Amino acid sequence: MEAEPLAFLERLVSTPGVSGMEGPVQAVVAEYAKSFGANVRSDLHGNLILSTNEAAHTRLLYAGHADQIGLIVSYIDDRGYLYVQTVGGWDPQQLVGQQVVIWTEQGPVSGLISRKAIHLLDESERKKVVEIKNLFIDIGVESREQAELLVRVGDTVTLRLGMTHLKNSLVCGPALDNRTGLWVVVEGMRRAMLSGNLACALHVASTVQEEIGLRGARTAAYSVEPHVALAVDVTHATDCPDVDSKQQGAVSLGKGPVIVRGPNMTPMVSETLIRQATRYNVFHQITALGRAAPNDSNELQVSRGGVATGLVAIPNRYMHSAVEVVSLEDLEAAADLLMWFSLSVRSPDQFLPQF
């Protein structure tokens, strides 16, 4: 991966953006988009919309959500310990023993989530599944008064952010869901603009609040009014123990982005993605989904009078954890795929169903 796009990815992964508080991430996206000449605007919901070639008749929208799962401070006890609610879908077991950051108006405050040492747990406690209501954050203070000088109820919390490089072009860290998908849609736009061959109006939505109900995709699609749209999000890699590929599909890291087929995806959009990937030697994988997708493609398809919709997914091991793993090679291939797809879009008619 080239230095500038890699630096953009590292900034995305290292910037906090819990659902509803995506502003810092949107600032990173806006700065990068302006550097390659995209037009940038925001809406009252918090979505960031990047646009180019806006005079063209056919409108194509790429959506990648900016938000990540996290926590929100809901109570501070007399000794200064913080209690939290979840924002998005957490397995509470993932939180025990984690270093966290509380994002406050005064700046980041370090903390940790733990519980009493195993030596002090009785037999029944060792067998009990931990619940979020029993977890607390220790920020090293001695009283509520000390804590309230630093933290307020309603401040958001993330795991300690950042990205670690592994072997074979793999990287790991929290928030790869979906900063990687966001990187792909922005980088796909940059590459399409560099080609100079766009025939459609291309819009990219850095959407908000996907993790709490696909909310930003709904408002962004309503305002852009696309004819054609692609969502880019992560999907479960099945090349690790205890994941059933018979149910989830055969999905491996390093073998390319996943093109999804199923009722939430317009057949001609999926076929065009496959055709462009094959034509331009973009390595890719194909999976099936028999229901409405639990990501932005769900809302995109049913916006206004309907949108020809596709879904491109980035293989991700250990989703919604501190150690999500993706392949940089898959990200590169996905950005190329979106570039080639955008260059093929000339008219809404090419995606109409044939009866």
N, C-alpha and C positions, 0 to 999 in steps of 0.2 A: 504494500500500500504506500502511495506517495506521502511525503512528509506532511503536506498541508491538510489533506483529508484525514490522515491519521491523527493529527493534532486536534482537528475538529471533533473526531470521535472521542478522543480522550477528554476533551473539555465537556462534551455532552455527558459522559459517564461519571464525571467528577462533580457535576453541578446538581444541586437538589431541585426536585420538582414533584413533590407529593401532590396527588390529585387535588385540584383547587388552588394550588400554590405553584403553578408552573412558570411564573414570571422569569426567574433566573435562567431557566432553560430556553425560554423564548428569546431572551436577550442574546444568548449564544448563537441561536439559529439566525436571528435577524442580522447580526454582525457578519456572519459567514455568507449569508445570501446576498447582502449588499456588496460584498467583495467581488462577486462574479456577475453583478448587474441585474439581479432579480428585483422586481418591484415588491415592496414589503408593506403590509398593512396588518392591523389587528382588529378584532371585534370586541364587543362588550362582554362576550363570554370568556375571552382569554385566548381564543384560537389565534394563531399567526398564519396569515395567508401570503404565500409567495407567488408571484405571477410573472409570465413573460408571453410575448406575442399575443397580447390580449385582443387585438382587432380581428383575429381569426374567428371564423364562424363556429367551429367545433370546439367545445370546451372539455378538456381532460383534467381530472383531479386525481392527484396522488395524496393519500392520507397516511400519516404515521403519528402515533400518539406520543405526546411529550411527557405525560405523567407517569409516575411510578407508584407502586404500593409503598405504604409507610405507616406511621402512627401519628396520633395527635394527643397532646397532653390534655387530660380531662380533670385531674385532681392532684393537689400537692398536699401531702400529709404533714403532721406537726414536726416530723424530723427531717423534712425536706426531700423525701422520696417522691418521685413522680409516677403517677398511674396514668395509663393511656388507653385509648381506643384504637382499633385497627382502621386503616384506610385502605380498602382493597382486600384481596383474599390472602390471608396469612395462615400458614401452619405454625401455631405458637411454639412448637418444638424447635423451629428454626431460630427462635429469638433468644433462647436461653444461652447465656455465655457470650452474647454479641456486644461489641463496642458500637455505640450509636452516637449520633450528633443531633442535638436539638437546634433548630434554625430559628433564631430570635431576631428581633429588631436590632439588638446590640451586637449581633454576630453569632457565630456558631459556639455552642456549649457542648463539650464532650461529656459522655456518660456511658453507662454500661447496664446491661440487663443480666441478672444472675439470680441464683437462689442459694439457699444454705448448702454448705458442702455435703457431699455424699456421705461423709462420716456421721453426719447428724440426721440423715433421713432414716426414718424407721421403715420396716419392710413394706407397709402399705403405701407410704409416700413414694418409695422407689418405683412401685408398679403403676402409680397414678399418672395419667396423661395431664400435662400442665395446661392450665387455662389462662387466657389472656388477663382475666380479672385478678389473677394471683401474681402476675409479673409486675415488677416496678423498675424504675430507672434510678440509679445512684449517680448523682453528679458531684458527690464529695462534700456537700454542705452539711450543716448540723441542725438546721431548723427551717421551718416554712419561711420565715422572714428572710433568711439568707437566700433561699431558692427563689423567692419572688423578686429579689433584686436582679435576677438573671433571666428567669423564665416566666412566661405567662400561660395560663390556660388557653388552649387554642393554637399554641406553637406546634409546628410539625416536626416529626422525627424521622430520620432515615438511619439505616445501617451506615457504617463508615464507608464512604464512597471511594471509588478508584477502580483501576483496571490492571490486572496482573497478566503478563504474557507467559503462556505455557509453550510446550513444544508444538511443532507442526502447524504454526500459524494460528493456534488457539489462544483465546484470551478469556479471563474469567473476572467476575465481580458482580455486585448487585446492580440493578437498574439496566442491565442489558435488554430486559423487557421494559420499554421498547425503544431505548435510545438507539439500538442498532437499526430497527425499522425506520426510525426518524432519520438517521444518517443516510439510509438507502434512498429515501424519497428525495431528500435534499441533494445528495450527490448525483442521483439519477437525473434530476433537473439540470444541475451544473453541466453534466456531460452532454445532455441534449442541447443545451444552449451553445456549448462549444462547437457542436457539429454544424450549426448554422442551417440545418435542414428541417426545422420544425414547421409543419403545416397547420398545426392546431394551436389553440390557446392552452398553455400548460399552467396549471395552478397546483401548488403544493400546500396542503394544510398540515401544520403542526398542531394536532388536535389536543384538547384538554379533556380530563375526566373520563377517559376510557375505562379506567379500572373501577369506577363506581357506576357504570351503566352506559357506556358508549355515548356520552352526552355531547362531547365536542364535535364528533362526526356529524351528528344530527344538525347542529346549528351551522357548521361550516358548509356542509353540502347544500343546505337550504339557501345560503347566501351566494355561493358560487354558481349554483344551478348547472352542474356538469351534465354532459351527455354520456360520458364514459368515466369510470372511476376505478382506481386500484387502491386497496388497503395493503399496507405492508406491516406485518407484526411477526412475532416469534411463534414457533410451534415446537412441540415436544420432540426432541431427538430420541430415537429408540435404540441407539447403538450403545446402550449401557445396561448393566444388570437390572432386572426386576421391572422392565418396561415391556409391555406386550405389543410387539409390532403387528400382530394379527389384528389388534383392535385400533392401534394408533397409526398404522402404516409403517413402511420401511423408510426411515428417515435417518440419515447419517450426517455427522459434521464433516465438512470438507468436500461434499459431493454436490454442492450447489444449492440455490434457493429452491423452495418447494412451490410448485404451481398447484393450486387446489382446484379440484373439480367437484361439483355438487350443486344442489338447488339454489344455494345462496350466490352462486357464480353464474353469470351469463355465459352460455356455452361458447359463443363466438369470441368472447374476451379470453376465456381460458385457452381456446384453440389458437388464437392469435399469439398469445404468450408462448405457447409451445412451439408454434411455427417460427417465431422470431428467434427463440432460443436455439432451435435446431439449425436455422439458416446461418446464424452468426456464431455458432459453436460455443454457446454459453452453457456450461454444464448445469444441469438442473435435475430435480426430482419431482415426482407427481404423487399426490395423495388424494383421497376422496373424503368428503364430509357430507353426511346425509341429513344435516339439519342446518338451521340458521347459525352462522358462526358467532362465537362469543368475542367478537372484535369489531373494529370499525366497519368492515365490509357489510355487516348486518344492517346498520343504519344507512349506509351509502345507497344500497340497492333500492330502498323504499322511500327515498327522499322525493318530495314533490310528486311528479307523475311517473317516477321510476327511472333508474339509472342502470345502464349496462355496466356490470360490476365484476371485478376480478379480485383475487386474493393471492398475494405472494408472501411466503412465510420463510423466516430465517430459523434453521434448526437450532435448538437451545436445550442444553442439558440442565437439569436441576432448576427449573423455572420457579420464580418467586422465592429465591433463596439468596444467601450472601455469596454464593459461588456459582452463579449461572455461567455457562460456558458456550461460546460461539466460535465460529471460524472466520477469520478475516478474509479468507479466500471466498467464502460464501457471500460475505458482504460485497466484495468487489464484483462478483458475478451477478448479484442481485441489482446493483447499480447499473451495470451494463445492460441487463435485461430490461430495466425500466427505460433506459435511453432508447434502445431499439424498439420497444413497444411504442413509445411516444412518437417516434419518427414514422411509424406505420399508420397512425391515426389521422385520417383526412376527412371523414364524414361520419355522422352518427349512423347513416344507412348501412354501413358495413357491419354493424353489430345487431341489426334488426333480426328478429326470428323469421325463419322462412316457413311459411305455411302452404 
